[in-house]
Amino acid sequence: MEHYSCRARLHGRNHLFIWYCDHTDGVVKNDAGKVITFASEHDVGRYLEQLGSYLQDQDEVPDYDFDEVAGWCASPDAEAIDCSDFLNTWNILVDLIGKPAGPSAFREANRRLDDIYDTLFWGNNLPSITPEGEYFTATWADEDVQEIARLFKAGIAEISVLFEVEPYRFVPEAGQ
């Protein structure tokens, strides 16, 4: 399993957390289902060391600004949709929310919006899947833009209760 640190800005607070990938992707949570946050990259590394793992090397730590996303949702605009940023936001919301125990407006919307997800995906024009000499330009119907806004609003509402209030801080034991 590979572990990476990520940052999220939510309700004016910055959160450092661990995203992992393996057969499934997700974020490190505690037994209560809250996303474990960290005070520093050092604390992330020490936490993983205690679990017998380590952080993967990263050129930079991904930043997810959910406050900015919420601002877009308040006044959705098709021209402001960046396929890469919106796809990354969608994917991290899926990983942050995980499999909720109860009803999930985000999960319900996620299940029915495959066509919109696919448009964002193809709008990335990844070299490995985009034929040479071709370029896909996403076009958005007003209803699609509203659906994205509803999806993101639901996701932000659901993750708002998932982040730990106090970040994990590594406290060395005597002799360390």
Phi, psi and omega in degrees: 000136179256140181239137179226145175272149179220157175240144174227139172253124184214123180054042176078004179244145176263139181230130174257129183216174182250126172255141178233156174224144180197229173291330173232159177254155178183190177235153181286126180234161176274182182297336180273001179085011178271144176290124178284126179251163187228150180281334184202166175298323178302315180295325176300311181299317181292322177300312180294324176303318179297334178268001181079026181229188181203163175282140172286152174294139180226139174294319176207157180275125178298139177247130176243112183260091181288339174293319177294318178299317179298323176297318177296319181298328180291335179213070186298137183221121181301325182296335182272359181283114173260113188304318181294311181297317182291322177295317178298319178298313179302312183296318181289328175298317177302314183289323179293316183287322180063217179254094181294150181292325184249196179298148181220112177297324179296310181300320179298313178295319180302320181294329186259001185248034180303320182297320179291318177302314180299322178296317176298317180300308182293332178292350175283339179050049179298131182303329183288343181234349180268120180302144180304134179084357180249157180210130180262128175248120181288137172240145188235123170286153180305320180296323177298317180298317178294322178296318178298315180299317179296318179300310182295320177300315179297317179298315180296320177299319183287323180282342181302333180259003185265340184276135176303140178287314180256126180288152175293132176234127179288126176243111182295143175284162179305132179092359179262000000 
